[in-house]
């Protein structure tokens, strides 16, 4: 075998190992610095993909994320659901749009994770205007001369999307979750550890699939039991703070009045669109004093944080130019410090300014 071919074979093996390397479940604080997280919610890549308008919105969304990442320099990014608008994507593999959505974070070498929203694996919805005199637009899903070659119009499943992300990206901390929770997929826990001891947890972050798209908008009782078992396993005496993330707000969000003085936010422009049913997750979280806050997306016209019993209920900020609403885009930022523990948050807007600063550990 020639030296040239030996070199290319070795290089291919190295690339394959790096691309497939799983980062594990453990994040680390940086020495002497807080741990900063950016939440990108409701990006809706691929919306109206067959129009000139749609791709422009994806470019605008990348611009928003790039500005936030460059201004905030976060240690970690969470994609909080509705990364893509699956019901507008014609291609067999919607992971192409998903990959574009995470590109700003990946290209900067920042680690990230993701959960699913109600649009990510939704089936294609045929636009009614395609059946009018104007007809179906001349767009193709791949190169070639056959109209819609490479199209499926069926959507891409949660498992396909998640496994594509995990297998193709060495900075992804996403997981496809326990099989006994399917069709729910993005259920897992990550540990944030001290800078000087990887075995010393500073916080646990739990991620839930809140459904929607291919199945009902709900956190199931099976997921509740999974959380009870997992939290008892990793944090048996609730000594370590816990932070919760999912996409669709629970019904508890409808119980708070965001205009009360103890709430913090800037837009209160729609009613909460909650999950279809409550299967016990809020009762369990309310009883666990280590749970500090829950973060959701879904409602583009809400960005508030409100105290609820012994924890905080928070919305992210609509980050993408896809999806409904013309409100300015931005991202919720979280900042975790270790000694003493604190969880602070604010919103960084696309024009660079900051608002809605709040201490969520008080």
C-alpha positions in Angstrom: 0.0 0.0 0.0 1.4 3.4 -0.9 2.2 6.1 1.7 -0.4 8.4 0.1 -3.2 5.8 0.5 -2.1 5.0 4.0 -2.3 8.7 4.9 -5.8 9.1 3.5 -7.0 5.9 5.3 -5.7 7.2 8.6 -7.2 10.6 8.0 -10.6 9.1 7.2 -10.5 7.0 10.4 -9.6 10.1 12.5 -12.4 12.1 10.9 -14.9 9.3 11.5 -13.9 8.9 15.1 -14.2 12.6 15.7 -17.6 12.9 14.0 -19.0 10.0 15.9 -17.5 10.8 19.3 -20.1 11.2 21.9 -19.4 14.0 24.4 -21.1 12.2 27.2 -23.4 13.7 29.9 -21.0 15.9 31.7 -20.4 19.7 31.1 -17.7 21.6 33.0 -17.6 25.1 34.5 -14.7 27.2 33.4 -12.3 28.1 36.2 -13.1 31.4 37.8 -16.0 32.1 35.5 -19.8 31.6 35.4 -21.4 29.1 33.0 -23.4 30.9 30.3 -26.2 29.3 28.2 -28.0 30.8 25.2 -31.5 29.5 24.5 -32.6 29.6 20.8 -36.4 28.9 20.6 -38.7 28.6 17.6 -36.3 29.1 14.7 -38.6 27.4 12.2 -36.1 26.8 9.5 -37.5 25.5 6.3 -40.8 27.5 6.6 -42.4 28.2 3.2 -39.3 26.6 1.7 -40.7 26.8 -1.9 -40.9 30.6 -1.8 -38.3 33.4 -2.0 -39.5 34.6 1.4 -38.7 31.3 3.3 -35.0 31.0 2.6 -34.5 34.7 3.5 -36.0 34.1 6.9 -33.5 31.3 7.5 -30.7 33.7 6.7 -32.1 36.3 9.1 -32.4 33.7 11.8 -28.7 32.8 11.4 -27.9 36.5 11.7 -29.8 36.7 15.0 -28.0 33.7 16.4 -24.6 34.9 15.2 -25.1 38.3 16.9 -26.2 36.7 20.2 -23.3 34.2 20.1 -20.7 36.9 19.4 -22.1 39.3 22.0 -22.6 36.8 24.8 -19.8 34.2 24.1 -21.9 31.4 25.8 -20.4 28.1 27.0 -23.4 26.2 25.8 -26.5 26.5 23.6 -29.9 24.9 24.0 -32.2 24.6 20.9 -35.6 24.7 22.7 -37.8 23.1 20.0 -39.4 24.0 16.7 -35.9 24.1 15.2 -37.6 23.5 11.8 -41.1 23.7 10.4 -41.4 20.1 9.3 -44.9 20.7 7.9 -43.4 23.0 5.3 -40.5 20.8 4.3 -40.8 18.7 1.1 -37.5 16.9 1.2 -37.1 13.3 2.3 -34.4 14.4 4.8 -35.4 17.5 6.8 -32.1 17.1 8.7 -30.6 19.3 6.0 -32.6 22.2 7.4 -31.8 21.1 11.0 -28.1 21.1 10.2 -28.4 24.7 8.8 -30.2 25.8 12.0 -27.3 24.7 14.2 -24.6 25.9 11.9 -23.9 29.2 13.7 -23.2 27.4 17.0 -21.3 24.5 15.4 -19.1 26.8 13.3 -18.0 28.6 16.5 -17.1 25.4 18.2 -19.7 25.8 20.9 -21.4 22.8 22.5 -25.1 22.5 22.3 -28.1 20.3 22.9 -31.7 20.2 21.6 -35.3 19.2 22.4 -38.2 18.7 20.1 -41.2 21.0 19.5 -44.5 20.4 17.8 -43.4 21.4 14.3 -40.1 19.5 14.0 -41.4 16.1 12.8 -44.8 17.3 11.6 -46.1 15.9 8.3 -46.1 18.1 5.2 -49.2 20.2 4.9 -50.2 20.8 1.3 -50.9 24.5 0.7 -54.4 25.0 -0.6 -53.2 27.6 -3.1 -51.2 24.9 -4.9 -54.5 23.6 -6.1 -55.7 26.9 -7.6 -55.0 28.2 -11.1 -51.4 29.1 -10.1 -50.7 25.4 -9.5 -47.8 23.8 -7.7 -44.6 25.9 -7.7 -41.7 24.7 -9.8 -39.4 23.8 -6.9 -37.3 20.6 -6.7 -36.1 18.7 -3.6 -32.9 17.7 -5.3 -31.0 18.2 -8.5 -32.3 16.6 -11.7 -35.1 17.2 -14.2 -37.9 15.5 -12.5 -40.2 17.8 -10.5 -40.0 17.0 -6.8 -37.3 14.3 -7.2 -36.2 13.5 -3.7 -39.4 14.7 -2.1 -41.4 12.6 0.3 -43.9 15.1 1.9 -44.1 12.8 4.9 -41.8 14.7 7.3 -38.7 13.3 9.0 -39.2 11.4 12.2 -37.9 12.5 15.6 -35.5 9.6 15.7 -34.1 10.4 12.3 -33.6 14.0 13.1 -31.9 13.3 16.5 -29.7 10.5 15.3 -28.5 12.6 12.4 -27.6 15.4 14.7 -25.8 13.2 17.2 -23.9 11.1 14.5 -22.8 14.1 12.5 -21.7 16.5 15.2 -19.1 16.1 17.8 -20.2 19.1 19.8 -23.8 17.9 20.2 -24.9 16.7 23.7 -28.4 15.7 22.5 -29.7 12.2 23.3 -32.4 10.1 21.8 -33.7 9.1 25.2 -34.9 5.8 26.7 -36.8 3.6 24.2 -39.6 2.9 26.6 -40.6 6.6 26.4 -41.1 6.6 22.7 -42.7 8.2 20.7 -41.2 10.8 23.0 -37.5 11.1 22.2 -35.6 14.1 23.6 -35.6 13.0 27.3 -32.2 13.1 29.1 -30.2 14.7 31.8 -26.9 16.6 31.7 -24.6 17.3 34.6 -22.8 20.6 35.0 -19.7 19.9 37.0 -17.2 22.0 38.9 -14.2 23.3 37.1 -11.8 21.5 39.4 -13.7 18.2 40.0 -15.7 16.5 37.2 -17.5 14.4 39.9 -18.8 17.4 41.8 -22.1 18.5 40.3 -23.1 22.2 40.3 -26.5 21.7 38.6 -28.5 19.1 36.8 -30.3 20.0 33.6 -33.3 17.8 32.5 -34.6 17.9 29.0 -38.1 16.7 28.1 -39.9 16.1 24.8 -43.3 17.8 25.3 -44.8 16.2 22.2 -46.8 17.6 19.3 -46.3 17.1 15.6 -46.6 13.3 15.1 -48.3 12.7 18.5 -50.2 14.6 21.2 -48.8 17.7 22.9 -48.1 16.2 26.3 -45.5 15.1 28.8 -46.6 11.5 29.6 -46.9 9.8 32.9 -44.1 7.5 31.7 -41.8 10.6 31.4 -42.8 11.6 34.9 -41.8 8.2 36.3 -38.6 8.4 34.3 -37.8 11.8 35.9 -38.6 10.5 39.4 -36.3 7.5 38.9 -33.5 9.5 37.2 -33.5 12.4 39.7 -33.4 9.9 42.6 -30.5 8.2 40.9 -28.3 11.3 40.3 -29.6 13.7 43.0 -31.2 11.5 45.7 -31.4 14.1 48.5 -32.2 17.1 46.2 -29.0 18.8 47.3 -28.0 19.9 43.8 -30.0 22.6 42.0 -32.0 21.3 39.0 -33.1 23.2 35.9 -35.8 22.0 33.5 -36.2 22.5 29.7 -39.0 21.6 27.3 -40.9 23.3 24.4 -44.6 23.5 25.0 -45.7 25.2 28.3 -47.5 23.1 30.9 -51.0 24.1 32.1 -49.3 25.7 35.2 -48.2 28.6 32.9 -51.9 29.5 32.5 -52.3 29.9 36.3 -49.9 32.8 36.7 -50.6 36.5 36.1 -47.5 37.7 34.2 -48.4 41.4 34.9 -47.9 41.0 38.6 -45.0 43.0 40.0 -42.8 40.0 40.7 -42.8 38.9 37.0 -40.1 40.0 34.6 -40.5 40.3 30.9 -41.2 42.7 27.9 -43.9 41.1 25.8 -47.3 39.8 27.1 -49.1 39.7 23.8 -50.9 36.4 23.7 -52.5 33.8 25.9 -50.5 30.8 26.9 -50.9 27.9 24.5 -50.4 25.0 26.9 -50.0 21.2 26.5 -53.2 19.2 25.9 -53.2 17.5 29.3 -51.3 17.4 32.6 -50.1 13.9 33.5 -48.3 14.7 36.7 -45.0 16.4 35.8 -45.8 19.7 37.5 -46.9 18.1 40.8 -43.6 16.2 41.0 -41.5 19.3 40.1 -43.4 21.5 42.6 -42.6 19.1 45.4 -38.9 19.0 44.6 -37.2 21.9 46.3 -34.0 21.5 44.1 -35.9 22.5 41.0 -35.2 26.2 40.4 -36.9 27.0 37.0 -38.6 25.6 33.9 -37.9 27.1 30.5 -40.2 26.7 27.5 -40.7 28.2 24.0 -43.7 27.8 21.7 -45.5 31.1 22.4 -43.7 33.6 20.2 -45.4 36.6 21.8 -44.3 35.9 25.4 -40.9 36.2 27.1 -41.8 36.5 30.8 -40.5 34.8 33.9 -42.9 34.5 36.9 -42.6 32.8 40.3 -44.9 29.8 40.7 -45.0 28.2 44.1 -41.4 27.4 44.9 -39.9 27.7 41.4 -39.9 30.0 38.4 -41.8 29.5 35.1 -40.0 31.2 32.2 -40.5 31.6 28.4 -37.5 31.9 26.1 -37.6 34.6 23.4 -38.6 34.0 19.8 -35.2 33.7 18.1 -36.2 32.8 14.5 -37.6 34.7 11.6 -39.7 31.7 10.7 -43.0 31.2 12.5 -45.8 33.7 13.3 -45.3 37.2 14.8 -43.3 40.3 13.9 -41.9 41.0 17.3 -38.1 41.7 17.5 -36.1 38.5 17.8 -33.6 37.6 20.5 -32.5 34.9 22.9 -32.8 34.2 26.6 -29.5 33.9 28.4 -28.8 31.9 31.6 -25.8 32.4 33.8 -24.9 29.9 36.5 -22.4 30.5 39.2 -21.1 27.9 41.6 -20.2 29.5 45.0 -22.7 30.4 46.1 -25.0 28.9 43.5 -27.0 31.4 41.5 -29.1 31.3 38.4 -29.5 34.6 36.6 -31.2 35.4 33.3 -31.7 38.2 30.8 -32.7 38.6 27.2 -30.3 39.7 24.5 -32.0 41.2 21.5 -31.1 41.2 17.8 -30.1 44.9 18.0 -27.7 44.1 20.8 -29.5 45.5 23.8 -30.3 43.6 27.0 -33.5 43.6 29.1 -35.5 41.6 31.6 -32.7 40.7 34.0 -33.8 38.5 36.8 -32.3 36.4 39.6 -34.0 33.0 39.5 -32.2 31.5 42.5 -33.6 33.9 45.1 
